Amino acid sequence: MKKISAKQAALVSAHLLQTTPDLPGAEDFFVMENRQHILDALYVIDGRHKRSHKLNGLYTGLWQKYFKA
């Protein structure tokens, strides 16, 4: 069995989790929670949790960086 990196695992998880809401706006709490889990994983993968990272404390652009949305 081939091992995968944490980054690959987060990206696969993001594709498996429902991220499109069925309810209007942010009323679909399940989907909003999934989105937050994905962003939290990408935050750590990108190294933004480290004080030395120039974007420490910001989630801006994470989705676009890893998913080319």
N, C-alpha and C positions, 0 to 999 in steps of 0.2 A: 504494500500500500504506500502510495506517495504522500509525503507530508506536504502540507500547504502552509504558507505564511499567515500571520495574523491579518495582514492586509487582504490577502486573497479570501480568507474566511469572512471578513467583514463585508467584502464586496459581494460574495455569494449570498450571505445572509440578507443583504440589502435587496437583492433580486428576489429572494424568497418571501420576504415580508411584504405585506400589503401596505403600500404607501399612497394609494389614491383613495381619498375619502368617499364613502357612500352617502354621507350626510353633508348638508351644506356647511360651508366655512370650516371652522375648527371644532364643530360639534362631534365629530367622529374621534372620540378620545383614544380608541384603540389604535387607529392609524397615526394620530399625532404622537402617541407614545412610541410607536415603531420608528417614526421619523427621528425622534429624539435619540433613541438607542443607536441608530445608524450614525447620526451626527456625532454622538459621543465617541463611538469607536473610531470614526475618521479623524476626530480631533486628536486622539492619542496616536494613531498611526502616523499622522502628519507631524507629530512632535510638538504640537502647540501647547501641550501640558507643561513643557519645560519653560522656565522663566527666560531662558536665553533666546527662545524663538521670537522672531520679529512680530509674529501675529499671535503671541500668547494672549489668551483671554478672548480671542475672536473666533467665531465660527464662520465668518464671512468667506464665501467662495469654496467651501469644502465640497459641497455636492457637485458643483461645476468642475472642480479640479479632478475628481475621481470618476465622474459619470458623464462628463462632456455634454451636459444638458443644454 
